[in-house]
Amino acid sequence: MNWIWLGHSTFLLQNEAGNRLLTDPVDEKCGYAFAPVHADVVTVSHEHHDHNALERVLGDPAVKRTCTAETLAGFAIRGFFSYHDEARGRLRGTNTIFAIEADGQRFVHCGDLGHVPDDDTLAALSGCDVLFVPVGGVYTVDGKTAWEFTKRVAPKTVVPMHYQTPVLTFALDPVDVFLNAAKADPAPVEIRVPSIP
């Protein structure tokens, strides 16, 4: 399965059959100026404008928002309940973590995760091939907490997302906070920072 980063928490995954899944489409106000994208499936972790911009999606995609398990366009998707903050959702509400499987690979997209989930959720997510995790703090876990979470999930590869870039129109921490935490306390996880769109 191939994937590319379009900015913020938005990734486009394509399976061997050519079907496409888009995660958390970011709206244009956030500064990422990619053209509308065709997708067969869209996952939306929560209803904030930088994660649910369905107007940027072409076609008639199935939209996945819930924690039920189902297969859509060749992608086996299961959601996991979580919170957008450390106060059990009292500050920013809830968030859905999505585990996505296709072509023998398992991806986990954390949306706007705001805390370290319970042990049962961590066990269910553990050992994935690719983990997309927010690292910018302010509205999500910060870089240090994101690295602690990453170590507990133990993916083969972790991809940081939802951090400050030159085009982002609101303030988050830079990816360096996450990278420095990883450097200070290394673990056998490949860190892949995609090129800024």
Phi, psi and omega in degrees: 000135179258153177213153173223152176266130177257353179127149177059245178248019185262117177234146176248117178255140177229128180271177185296335178281354180091002178283150188236136178238131179248133179258139168037067182299127182272141180279162186295334181299340181278350173108352180269114193258040177286153179290159176307144189243135174281134178215150175268333181220142174231131172258137179235113185284332179189168190263057171250150191299336179271012179221355186227031184280074183293343177293347178267008184248127177268158180090199181233069188287153166286133181251122183253118180237345193258171180271005176289160177260130177203161178250126182229123177052036178086002177254120174275118188237134174226133178263151177232128181293138175206182180244154180275359183206177180272003182252033178055039174086359183292336182267315186226006175092201184258171184210146176248126171272133180247127169262127188234123181240136174195147175055034177076011178240151181235122178250144174236123178248120189270357182058220178261063180296128183246008182198170173273120183295172181289170186298324180296318179293317178301318180295321180291331181270343192295149176076016180291164179284315182225130177245121173262115187230136176288143184227359190276359179062199180067296181251352183222186171301149177273180185299320180293317179292323178299323178290321176299316177299315180302314180299324181285328177283328177055057176285167172289319182225138173242138179239111177290148180213175173057058178223173183291132172228169180299338183261343183295134188268002172225164192271127169227171173288152175287164180295339182301330179299316177294314182296322178292323176296320179293322180293324182285337184217069189295154176218159182285064180230130174285130176256124181238112177261111183289159178294144179292127182297000000 
